[in-house]
Amino acid sequence: MNRHRQERQRFYERIEGFWHDLYGMEYALWDVKKETPETINRIRTATECIGHIVYKTAPLLRQLDDGTLLQLGFPPESLRFIRLHTIPFESVIARLDLVVTEARVKLLEINADTPTFIKETFFVNGEVCEARGLHNPNEGCENRLREAIQEAVKSAFFSLGKRKTPNVVFASHGDHDEDRLTTLYLQKLYGWNSQYMSLDQLRIVSDPIVENGKIVAERGLYDREGEKIDVLYRQTYPIEHLVEDEDPITKEKVGQLLMELVGEKELAVLNPPSAFLLQSKAVMALIWGLHEENHPFYTEEEHSWIHTYFLPTYLDEDVFLQQGMAYVKKPSFGREGDTVEIYEATGEKKAEDIHKTYKDSLPVYQQFMELPETFIQTEQGKKDVCYMYGCFYVNGRASAIGIRAGRQITDNESYFLPIGMKKEEEQ
């Protein structure tokens, strides 16, 4: 085993509850990309502006009729609840994926509903910086994340109008290490009384259970001890998957039932339904369309932010073919680069992800912007990779920043590349 590999393994193995290797491959790099305070500030400024635009658009989306929401790719099963606005913030933890060059910062997409990459940026990045003698650009972000989670759970519970001690459950698929450990990290940050459970340990009671003329279990979601759950924190469980879930035995649509409970205020979920409303990439096409019309919904300053930070995005590729511009075809609901395709200005396919999980999702078309490249140190030696920034938007504020490095299409085999700043640059 070479020295770099030994150092990497020794360092990451001491971090409890972290997946420094994924799918049997190296994931967290024992390397740091040094950034200037100016670049970090540019990323956070862009995130604040983009987040403001997206959050401002959310009430407009809630006013759209069902037909228009379907045209934006939302599943028909979601229409009954995605207009719900249950807490003061549209999303508790959202992540913006950005291309950053010396000249520009551009939004590729926003994951408002179920972003991962949380423990890496909010906690592990700081551990790497400390070990390497660098300043952590995310210093203080973990404390603000803790406050945001606590505030969100409190708001979610109060929205139910109950007077009791809340039963708060953090849940994920228990057999997926990254999801489970991310959820456990959030639960630990929350710090107040709660429990973690695998999703398969939860039980839905669709109709009150009556014994000897007495209701022994009300309609609701229950934990493994048979206690009714008030707040379900489902950070890594996408609603577009949830609404399709059914009981393998009864074939009952348990996911849709769960969201009915949310609509009836028998249960609160986090991230809230409003986060899912912002999850469709077609929302970026709506924002760009309003911008091209110079629509008065946005102020002059907001239009300048859209022009500066958003990429032209449409529901068809005609504009790019007519103007001879390279473009990307993405599923409106998709993750980890799955089903993404890159096209030349001629319309000829240039690259694609091998996975086609979201081939039936409404496609959106976005101007192609090449990711910058850098060299990284891996256990196998130096590699030339493309890289993309992720900046979190937590309760309406720009927060921790991280880098994923890999191919031009950032997929689930990408590396986590920590970010640090030289201590003298703090000044």
Beta strands, then each sheet from edge to edge (+ up, - down):
strand 1: 21-22
strand 2: 25-26
strand 3: 33-34
strand 4: 93-100
strand 5: 105-111
strand 6: 168-172
strand 7: 195-198
strand 8: 203-205
strand 9: 209-211
strand 10: 214-217
strand 11: 220-222
strand 12: 231-233
strand 13: 268-270
strand 14: 313-314
strand 15: 327-331
strand 16: 341-343
strand 17: 349-352
strand 18: 363-367
strand 19: 373-378
strand 20: 381-394
strand 21: 397-406
strand 22: 415-417
strand 23: 419-420
sheet 1: 1+ 2-
sheet 2: 3+ 23+
sheet 3: 5+ 4- 20+ 19-
sheet 4: 5+ 4- 20+ 21- 22+
sheet 5: 7+ 6+ 12+ 13+
sheet 6: 8+ 11-
sheet 7: 9+ 10-
sheet 8: 14+ 18- 15+ 16- 17+
end
